[in-house]
Amino acid sequence: MSCPACANVVERSDVPHVIRTCSSCGREMHVSEPGAHGRGVHLREGDRFVIPAGFFRLSFNPLSSTATLTRAGIQWLAEMVFLTGFPSKIPLIWNSP
């Protein structure tokens, strides 16, 4: 159920997005607004940032990976795969500007 304030909001849950509550009707919306200069996701106070499951694929082969690994990232992935096996959960390190 939407009100006139949130009736035209386009919801996207397949890309990184925020869960925002409408101030008029209280509906939870999955919104992906571009940040400053079209980079990142615009966050407002009270938003919950979500990265959908399966959005990132890590691989040593750059053609089958959806992320670019740094030298430290490749070392971390190699240590996890060859020394301890695949991790059940991959820690997310978020460096905000």
C-alpha positions, 0 to 999 in steps of 0.5 A: 500500500502506497500513499501519494508521497511514495507512489512513484518510487521505483524499487530495486532489490537486485542491486545494493540499495537502502531500505527506507521507510516512508514518512507518510504511510510507513511503507518500507521501500527498497530504493537505490538512489545514486550518490553525489556525482552518480557514485555510490548510494545516497544514504539518509538518516534512518536508512539501512544499507543492503547488499543482496546475496550473490551480488559479489562473486570472487574469483581468481579469474577476472572474467568470472568475477564481479569485483576487482581484487587488490593485491591484499584481496588476492592474498586474503582469498588465496589464504582462505581457499588454500590454507583454511578452505572456503569461508562460510561467511566472507567479512565485509570491510566497508571504507566510507569516504 
